[in-house]
Structures are given as structure tokens and as C-alpha cells.
Amino acid sequence: MRFAHVSFPGSASLQLVTVDDGGAAVVSELFDGAPATLNDLIDGGAEMLERVRLAAADAARVPLSGAVFGPAVPQPPVILAVGLNYAAHSSELGLKTDTAPTVFVLWPGSLAGHDGTTRWPRTLSEAVDYEAELGVIIGRPAKDVTPENALDHVWGYTVVNDITARDIQFAEAQWSRCKSFDGFTPVGPVVVTADEITDPQDLHIWTVLDGHTLQDASTSQMVRPVATLIAHLSASATLLPGTLISTGSPGGAGYSRDPQVFLRDRSTVTVGVEGIGELRTHCRIID
């Protein structure tokens, strides 16, 4: 199944909906006690997901035209991001892929939805870059899991654009601030349940900026697969349900191009992952 958070015309509140070719079904209206948010749905476990699945099959659909998307994962307990997880990206940035994953936390205010506008002051950065990434959502607590069992803890997958102020990234010892400006973590447009992704290491991943394809790769190129990342992260702390893990970006970053290519005022950047969808962001630079 596919889920999103949207606000419909005439309403400012986000609602959890199922999404298919026919439109959207509002989950909270499917039955008494139905979950109102993705967090509620995840907390309900497999039984609640199946109940929603059955009820949604016969529910009326609402057109998504005119709807505004919120972050597909709006309130994760934590956003964990993994850097340097594709060899081509590490190389082009002139950074070394370490023996352990590079992990940092993204601030919750950076979350944004599909087809939204991300704004930042020119005085803060004129070297803002894109990064297409596969997002992983944890479904049940994961502590000291093995790579063999790690995917059993995955609830679903989404698309993340890990937008980055490169000048700040290379000026500071940590990476959280340069990637956590307001709106720098668009997520969506949907979360796809894990049963629809047969192999997270066999997905096409790409970026198109202003009509030009700049990243074009496969998740098979990850240095550490999703299962390995979950096992590593769960060794030090319990991964709580709803945790969002952004698994790294392939080669093709704008910073490494000659000449360099950055997000400009009025740019439109679209990142996509096969089997999930395309996530579009409009850019405005504030003078």
C-alpha cells in the first residue's frame, strides 16, 4: 500500500490517506478508531495495517488534484542520515569511505512535502546541492538485530532529497546544520509498505534538475546495504517505530561537476526511486 499526508482544498490540516490510481482514501474515515497519522498506523502493527487495507479496498476515493502534500513521514522520533554510502559519491566529494558508516541526525524542522517550495537566504549559502536517497521507515523496535533479520523491522520505504549547503558542510566538523535548514529534507510523496519492495538493493535512483538528469544509479551500488545499516545502527541504540533512515546518495552531485551545478532561485529538482515515485521540490533564494 501507499500512504501520504495531504491537506485538501479548504483545509489546512494534514490527513493520512491511502493513495492509488483512483485517488486517495482518508484513513481516519475508514472505520471507528482508524489511525489519523502514519505514526498511529505503524503503532497499530500488522493487524491495524491489514484492517486498513481491507477497509480501503471498498472506500470512496477523493481526487488528489489541488491537495497539498506534507512530509510523507511527518513526525519521526529521529531522522538518521547516512553519508558516503556510495563509493562514487565519496570519491567525487574527495572524502574517504570509512570502515564504519558516517551517521548524523537531521533536525525535524527540515522536513518538507512533495511539490513544496524550499527557501533559504543567499547570505547563508549559494552552494546548495541535491542528493537523491532511499528512505527507510522502521516498523517495530530494532535493537541488536542481525543483517539477516534487519529487514523484518522495516515498515516501508520513501524518497528523500538530502539537500545540502556544501560550503557549510566543508566549513564545519559535523553535517547536521548544513543539511537541516528549514525545508532541506523533502520526503515523499508517499510511503510504500515493505511488502511492495522485493529488494531495496535493486532500485533505480535518480535526480533531474531543471530538466537535466544529473544522478542516475542503482541502490545496488550502496557500500552498505539497508540491512547492514539497520544492524549497525541498532547495535548502539534501539531504533523506535517511525524512525526515518536516509541511506545515502549516489554519484552525480552538483558540487563535484565542472562547472559546479547548484540549486538556483526558481530551480525545480526532482528525485526519484523506482517502485516508490518522484519527489519534486521548488527552490527560492531569498535576497
N, C-alpha and C positions, 0 to 999 in steps of 0.2 A: 504494500500500500504506500501511498504518497500523502504526506501531511504538510500543511503550511499554516502560517499565521497571517491573516489578512484582515483589513478593515474594509467594509463595503461602503459604497456611496451613502452619505448621510450619517455615518457613524465614525467616530474617531477611535473606538475600542477595537483591539485585535481579537479575532476569534480563531480558534483551531478548526481547520477544515480538512476534509479528505479531498484529494484532487485527482481527477481522471479526465478522459477525453470529453466527458459530458458536462464538466464544470466542477463545482465544489458542493460538498455537503457539510453543513455546520455540525460539528461533532456533538456539541452540548445539547443539540436539539434531537439527537437520535433516540434517547431514552432517559428516563429519570436517573440522575446520578452519573450521567455521562461526563467524561473529563472535559474540562474547559481549556486546558493548556497541554502542551507536549509533556511537560514535567508530570502532570497528573496522569496522562496516558501511560508514560513509562512506569510510574509508580504502581499502576494497576496490574502490571505484569502481563504474562501471556494470555491469561483469562480475559482481562479487560480488552486487550488488542483484538482478540477473536470476537468478543461481543460487539465491538465497534465495527469490525469487518463485516459481520453478518447483518447488522442493522444498516450499514451504509449501502449495502448491495441494492436495497429497495428504496432508498431515500430519495427525495426530490433533490435535483441539482439546481444550483444557483450559478448564473454566469459569472466568470471572473473578470469580465470587461469592466473597467472602472474601479476595480478593487486595488487597494494599496497593500503591498507585501511588507510585513515586518520581518525581522530575522527569523529564519526557519527554526532556530534554536534560541529562544529569546532570553531564557534565564538559566543558563548552565551553572552548576555550582562552581565550576572553574573552566577556563579555556586554556588548554595546554597546547603550545605550538612547538613543532619540531623543526629545527633548522638544519641545513646541509645534509638533507636526506636523499638527494640525487647527486651523483658524482659530477655530472655536467654543470650543475648549478654551483656546487662548491668550487669547482675549478674556475668558472668564469668570474666568480667574486674574489678569486685569489685567496681563498680560505681552505684550511685543511679539514677533511672529514675525520673527526676524532674517533677513537676506539669506542667511545660511548656517545649516544645521541646528544645533540645540543638542544636543550629544552628551556623554554621561557614561558612566562604567563602573559596573556593578553588581558587588558582591562575591559570590564563589561561594557563601559560606555562606548567602546569601539564598534560594537555590534551594529549592523545595518541590514536592511532588507533588499530584496531583488528590485531592480529598476529605480532605486533611490538615488539621491544626489549626495555625494560626499564633498564637503567643503573644508578647505584649510587655508590659513594665512600664508601669503607669499613670504612674509618675513620669517616664518618658521622653516619653510623648505621649498626649494624649487627643484628638488631631485626626488620626486615621489614616483615609486615604481609599483608594478603589479606582480602578483605571484599566484598562479592557479594552484589550488591544493584540494586534495580529497579530505573531507571532514568525516570523522568517526564519532558516533554518539554511543556512550556506554549505557547498557540497559539494566544491568544488575551489578552490585558491588564486586569489584575485582581487587583481590589482594593476593600477592604472591602466586599469580596464575602462571602457567607454563605457556610457551608459544603454541603448543598443541591444543590447549584448551582456551586460548585467549579470545578467539572469535566467537565463542559461545557467550561472551559477555557483551557483544556488540548488539545494540538495538537497531541501529540504522546508519545511513550514510548521507552526506550532503556535500555541497560545493562551497568552498571558502576562497575568497580573494584576500590574501595576506598582504594588504597594501603597506608599503614601507617607505619611510623617509630615509633614503640612503645616506645623505650627508650626516644625519643624526646617528644613524646606525654605526658608521665608522668613526664617529667622534666620541662615542660613549662605550663603556665596558659591558653594558647589558643592552638587550634588544627590546625590552618591553615598551619603552616610551616611544621609540621610533615607529612602532607598529600599532600603537594604541591611541592615536589621535581619534577624536570623535568620528565615527563612520569608517574607520580604516579596516574593519573586519566584516565586510558583507558576507552573509551566509544564506544559502538557499538556491533557488527559490523554494525548494521542498526538501523534506527528509524522506528518504526511501527506506522502508524497513529492510532489515538484513536479509530476509529470505529472497529478496529480488536481486541481490548482488551475489552471483555464484562465486566469484573470485575477485576480491578487492585488488589483487595484484595483476589483473588483466583488463584494465580500463584505459581507454584513450582519454587524455587530458590535454587541454589547450587554452590559449588566450588569443583573443582578437582585439586589437586596439585601433579604433578609428578605421575599421575595415581591413586591417593588415594582420595576418596571423603571425604571432611572434613567439608563441610557445606551442609545441606540437610533439607530444611524447606519450609514454605509457607508464602507468603505475608499476609495471613490471621492472622499471628502472630504479625503483627505490633501493637505497643502500640497505635499509632495514624495513622489512615488510610490516604491515599493520600489526600482525600477531606478535612480532618481536617487540615493537614499540609498546604495546599494551603490557606485555610481560615485564619489560624493563621498568615502565612507569609504576606498575603495581607492586614492585618489589620494595619501594620506599614509602608509598602511601596508598591507602585504599582509594581506588577510583570510584566515585559515587555515581549512582544513576543520573543520567543527564549530562555528565561530563562531556565536553566537546574537545576532541583532539584534532588539530590541524597537522597533517602528516608530512609537510614539506613540499617544495616546489621544484619542478624540473628546470632544465636549462632554457635559456632564451630571455633572461631578464633584460630589461631596458638599460640598466646601469652598465652592463658589460658589452653593449653594442658600440660600434664605431661607425657613425657618431652615436652617442648615447640617445636613448629614447625614453622620455619620461611622460607621465600623465600631465596633460596641459589643461588650461582653462577650457571648458566645454568639450573635453575628450569624453568618449564613451568606451569603456573597457568591458569586455565580456569574457568570462572564464567559464569553462565547461568541463564536465566529467561524463563520460559515456555511461548510460543507464540511469543517470540522475537528472541532468539538464544543464541549462545555461543560466548563469548569474550575471546580470547586467548592472553596471554602475555608471552614473553620470558624474562628471568631475567639474567642480568650480573652485577657482583660486581667488581668494579674497585679497584685494589690494589694500 
